[in-house]
Amino acid sequence: MSSAAEGQPPDLAALPAGCAFAPRCPYTHDRCLAAPPSLEAAAGSRAWACYGYEAESAP
């Protein structure tokens, strides 16, 4: 089961330049602040968009 991210959700009227979750994500790095990650297909009808996930799952 996933857990909720700490902090406040982003202001939808003024989203940050990069990933909207970067200000409250424990996996944030410089790439996240520059541009939002692209949406990637996952199993079933699920999808994800996270540079941190890509870095953690790299061989």
Helices and strands as residue ranges (DSSP letters): G 22-24, H 30-34, E 40-41, E 47-48, H 51-57
